[in-house]
Amino acid sequence: MGDSSSWEWGWRRKLPER
């Protein structure tokens, strides 16, 4: 996987899925 993806999916999962 890539670096960007790491933090991208990291903060995304933290946020509430609407």
CNS distance restraints for C-alpha pairs under 8 A (distance, minus, plus):
assign (resid   1 and name CA) (resid   5 and name CA) 6.84 0.50 0.50
assign (resid   1 and name CA) (resid   6 and name CA) 7.44 0.50 0.50
assign (resid   2 and name CA) (resid   6 and name CA) 6.48 0.50 0.50
assign (resid   3 and name CA) (resid   7 and name CA) 7.00 0.50 0.50
assign (resid   4 and name CA) (resid   8 and name CA) 5.83 0.50 0.50
assign (resid   5 and name CA) (resid   9 and name CA) 5.84 0.50 0.50
assign (resid   6 and name CA) (resid  10 and name CA) 6.00 0.50 0.50
assign (resid   7 and name CA) (resid  11 and name CA) 6.14 0.50 0.50
assign (resid   8 and name CA) (resid  12 and name CA) 6.16 0.50 0.50
assign (resid   9 and name CA) (resid  13 and name CA) 5.94 0.50 0.50
assign (resid  10 and name CA) (resid  14 and name CA) 6.50 0.50 0.50
assign (resid  11 and name CA) (resid  15 and name CA) 6.33 0.50 0.50
assign (resid  13 and name CA) (resid  17 and name CA) 7.68 0.50 0.50
